[in-house]
Amino acid sequence: MGALRRLDGLSAIDAGTKGCLAIRATVENRTVRRDAGERERFAACRHEEGFMMAT
């Protein structure tokens, strides 16, 4: 899938920026998968000990 963001080739970026990009990529991938109805791939974005809260 070309629409999903990947973090390959980021060796020249500092750790803080790399962490921020990783969070952003996870959120974007999660959103794309949720909106596309890809339940199994959507679940893969979740941490094993994580939980979801809605307001």
N, C-alpha and C positions, 0 to 999 in steps of 0.2 A: 504494500500500500504506500504510494507516494505521499499521501496526505498526512501520514503520521510523522511526527518529529523524532529524529534520532540524534544522539549525541556523539557520533563517531568523529574522530579527528580533532578533538578539542585539547590537545596536549599543550598548546601555547596559552591557554586561558588559566587564570589563577583559580584556586580551589573554591573561593567564595562565589565567583561568577559561575563556575561549573555547577555548584550546588543549586544556585538560583535557576540556571537553565534546566537542570534535571527536574526540579519541581515544576517548572512551567511546562516542560515536555510531558510530564506525567499527567498534569491537569488537562492539557490539550488532547492527549491520547485518550484519556478517560472520557472526555466530552464527545469526541468523535465516535468512539465505540458505543457510548450510551445512546447517542442520537441515531446511530445507524442500526441499533437493535442487536448488536453483536454481544449477547449476554456473556458467553464464555470468555471472550477477549476482554470485555468490560470488567469481569471479576478478576482477571489477571492483574489489573492495575491496583488492586487492593492489598494492603499489607495483611499478613496472616492474623495479627493481633488487633487489627484495626476495626473500627465500627463506624457506621454512618449515622449522622444526626440531621434531622430536618427541623426547620423553625417555621 
